[in-house]
Amino acid sequence: MRIRIVYNRIFPFGDNRAMTVWPCIFTRVALKDYEVNHELTHCQQQKEVMVASAIICIALVILGTTPWILCAVPFSFYILYILEYVIRLCVYRNHREAYRNISTEQEAYLNQMTAGYPMTRNDFAWVRFIFRKTYNR
């Protein structure tokens, strides 16, 4: 599926330059190549998490839980993202440090300067950053 870059004045919020909501990258300004790489990495991460959560949710439905659990699949990346941010905020007590050490952000920031990285990365590469800290104040 082709990723679309959507220019608008509302989304993303605050001082963020871009935000990925698969399959779109929302921005208010023209993005530099490394910023597009960063956001494309998030697109790949979002697809991986959605597929994995769909498999888990389908298994849970087969095992007898409510089919309503499938409604969480499109939001699974954001649920994990916010959960990890809250945990890291409790640990570091600093918004910027917590944000930059979210595993998906670590992968995206560390590889954004590598041309073509989003297309050549290993699946679930962000997982190796869950217990790693690459950004300090």
C-alpha positions as a Markdown table, in Angstrom:
| # | Residue | x | y | z |
|---|---|---|---|---|
| 1 | Met | 0.0 | 0.0 | 0.0 |
| 2 | Arg | 1.2 | 3.4 | -0.9 |
| 3 | Ile | 1.9 | 5.9 | 2.0 |
| 4 | Arg | 0.2 | 9.3 | 1.6 |
| 5 | Ile | 1.6 | 12.6 | 2.9 |
| 6 | Val | -1.3 | 14.8 | 3.9 |
| 7 | Tyr | -0.7 | 18.5 | 4.3 |
| 8 | Asn | -3.1 | 20.3 | 6.7 |
| 9 | Arg | -3.1 | 23.0 | 9.4 |
| 10 | Ile | -4.6 | 21.0 | 12.3 |
| 11 | Phe | -2.7 | 17.7 | 12.5 |
| 12 | Pro | -0.2 | 17.1 | 14.1 |
| 13 | Phe | -0.7 | 18.9 | 17.3 |
| 14 | Gly | 1.7 | 21.2 | 19.1 |
| 15 | Asp | 5.1 | 21.8 | 17.7 |
| 16 | Asn | 5.4 | 18.4 | 16.0 |
| 17 | Arg | 6.4 | 18.6 | 12.4 |
| 18 | Ala | 4.7 | 15.3 | 11.3 |
| 19 | Met | 2.7 | 12.4 | 12.7 |
| 20 | Thr | 2.0 | 9.0 | 11.2 |
| 21 | Val | -1.4 | 7.4 | 11.3 |
| 22 | Trp | -1.0 | 4.5 | 8.9 |
| 23 | Pro | -1.3 | 4.7 | 5.9 |
| 24 | Cys | -0.9 | 8.5 | 6.1 |
| 25 | Ile | 1.8 | 11.0 | 7.2 |
| 26 | Phe | 0.2 | 14.2 | 8.4 |
| 27 | Thr | 2.2 | 17.4 | 8.3 |
| 28 | Arg | 1.9 | 21.1 | 8.1 |
| 29 | Val | 5.2 | 21.7 | 6.3 |
| 30 | Ala | 7.3 | 20.1 | 3.6 |
| 31 | Leu | 9.3 | 17.4 | 5.1 |
| 32 | Lys | 13.0 | 16.8 | 4.6 |
| 33 | Asp | 14.2 | 13.4 | 3.4 |
| 34 | Tyr | 15.3 | 12.3 | 6.9 |
| 35 | Glu | 11.9 | 13.3 | 8.4 |
| 36 | Val | 10.2 | 11.2 | 5.7 |
| 37 | Asn | 12.5 | 8.3 | 6.6 |
| 38 | His | 11.6 | 8.7 | 10.3 |
| 39 | Glu | 7.8 | 8.7 | 9.5 |
| 40 | Leu | 8.1 | 5.8 | 7.1 |
| 41 | Thr | 9.8 | 3.8 | 9.8 |
| 42 | His | 6.7 | 4.4 | 12.0 |
| 43 | Cys | 4.5 | 3.2 | 9.2 |
| 44 | Gln | 6.3 | -0.1 | 9.1 |
| 45 | Gln | 6.2 | -0.4 | 12.9 |
| 46 | Gln | 2.4 | 0.3 | 12.9 |
| 47 | Lys | 1.8 | -2.4 | 10.3 |
| 48 | Glu | 3.8 | -4.9 | 12.3 |
| 49 | Val | 2.0 | -4.2 | 15.6 |
| 50 | Met | -1.5 | -4.2 | 13.9 |
| 51 | Val | -0.8 | -7.6 | 12.3 |
| 52 | Ala | 0.6 | -9.1 | 15.5 |
| 53 | Ser | -2.4 | -7.8 | 17.6 |
| 54 | Ala | -4.9 | -9.0 | 15.0 |
| 55 | Ile | -3.4 | -12.5 | 15.3 |
| 56 | Ile | -3.5 | -12.3 | 19.1 |
| 57 | Cys | -7.1 | -10.9 | 19.1 |
| 58 | Ile | -8.4 | -13.6 | 16.7 |
| 59 | Ala | -6.8 | -16.3 | 18.8 |
| 60 | Leu | -8.5 | -14.8 | 21.9 |
| 61 | Val | -11.9 | -14.7 | 20.1 |
| 62 | Ile | -11.4 | -18.4 | 19.1 |
| 63 | Leu | -10.7 | -19.2 | 22.7 |
| 64 | Gly | -14.0 | -17.6 | 23.8 |
| 65 | Thr | -13.5 | -13.9 | 24.5 |
| 66 | Thr | -15.7 | -11.3 | 23.1 |
| 67 | Pro | -15.3 | -10.4 | 19.4 |
| 68 | Trp | -15.3 | -6.7 | 20.5 |
| 69 | Ile | -11.7 | -7.1 | 21.3 |
| 70 | Leu | -11.0 | -6.9 | 17.6 |
| 71 | Cys | -11.9 | -3.2 | 17.8 |
| 72 | Ala | -8.6 | -2.6 | 19.5 |
| 73 | Val | -6.5 | -3.8 | 16.6 |
| 74 | Pro | -6.4 | -0.5 | 14.7 |
| 75 | Phe | -5.4 | 1.3 | 17.9 |
| 76 | Ser | -2.9 | -1.3 | 19.1 |
| 77 | Phe | 0.2 | 0.6 | 18.1 |
| 78 | Tyr | -1.0 | 3.8 | 19.9 |
| 79 | Ile | -2.0 | 1.8 | 23.0 |
| 80 | Leu | 1.5 | 0.3 | 23.2 |
| 81 | Tyr | 3.1 | 3.7 | 22.4 |
| 82 | Ile | 1.2 | 5.6 | 25.1 |
| 83 | Leu | 1.7 | 2.8 | 27.7 |
| 84 | Glu | 5.4 | 2.8 | 27.1 |
| 85 | Tyr | 5.5 | 6.6 | 27.2 |
| 86 | Val | 3.7 | 6.7 | 30.6 |
| 87 | Ile | 6.1 | 4.1 | 32.0 |
| 88 | Arg | 9.1 | 6.0 | 30.8 |
| 89 | Leu | 7.7 | 9.2 | 32.1 |
| 90 | Cys | 7.4 | 7.7 | 35.5 |
| 91 | Val | 11.0 | 6.4 | 35.3 |
| 92 | Tyr | 12.7 | 9.5 | 33.8 |
| 93 | Arg | 10.3 | 12.2 | 35.1 |
| 94 | Asn | 11.1 | 14.3 | 32.0 |
| 95 | His | 8.8 | 14.5 | 28.9 |
| 96 | Arg | 11.5 | 14.8 | 26.3 |
| 97 | Glu | 13.6 | 12.0 | 27.7 |
| 98 | Ala | 10.6 | 9.7 | 28.1 |
| 99 | Tyr | 9.5 | 10.5 | 24.5 |
| 100 | Arg | 12.9 | 10.0 | 22.9 |
| 101 | Asn | 13.4 | 6.7 | 24.7 |
| 102 | Ile | 10.2 | 5.1 | 23.5 |
| 103 | Ser | 11.4 | 2.0 | 21.6 |
| 104 | Thr | 9.7 | 2.9 | 18.3 |
| 105 | Glu | 11.1 | 6.4 | 18.5 |
| 106 | Gln | 14.6 | 5.2 | 19.3 |
| 107 | Glu | 14.6 | 3.0 | 16.2 |
| 108 | Ala | 13.2 | 5.8 | 14.0 |
| 109 | Tyr | 15.7 | 8.5 | 15.3 |
| 110 | Leu | 18.7 | 6.3 | 15.2 |
| 111 | Asn | 18.1 | 5.3 | 11.6 |
| 112 | Gln | 16.4 | 8.3 | 10.0 |
| 113 | Met | 19.6 | 9.4 | 8.3 |
| 114 | Thr | 20.0 | 6.1 | 6.6 |
| 115 | Ala | 18.5 | 6.4 | 3.1 |
| 116 | Gly | 16.1 | 3.5 | 2.4 |
| 117 | Tyr | 16.1 | 2.2 | 6.0 |
| 118 | Pro | 12.4 | 1.8 | 6.3 |
| 119 | Met | 12.4 | -0.6 | 3.3 |
| 120 | Thr | 15.4 | -2.7 | 4.4 |
| 121 | Arg | 14.8 | -2.9 | 8.2 |
| 122 | Asn | 14.2 | -6.2 | 10.0 |
| 123 | Asp | 10.6 | -6.8 | 11.2 |
| 124 | Phe | 10.1 | -5.8 | 14.8 |
| 125 | Ala | 13.5 | -4.1 | 14.9 |
| 126 | Trp | 12.1 | -1.7 | 17.5 |
| 127 | Val | 11.7 | -4.5 | 20.1 |
| 128 | Arg | 15.4 | -4.5 | 20.8 |
| 129 | Phe | 15.1 | -1.0 | 22.1 |
| 130 | Ile | 12.5 | -1.7 | 24.8 |
| 131 | Phe | 15.1 | -2.2 | 27.5 |
| 132 | Arg | 17.7 | 0.2 | 26.0 |
| 133 | Lys | 18.2 | 3.9 | 26.6 |
| 134 | Thr | 19.8 | 5.8 | 23.8 |
| 135 | Tyr | 18.8 | 9.3 | 24.6 |
| 136 | Asn | 19.9 | 11.4 | 27.6 |
| 137 | Arg | 18.8 | 14.8 | 28.6 |
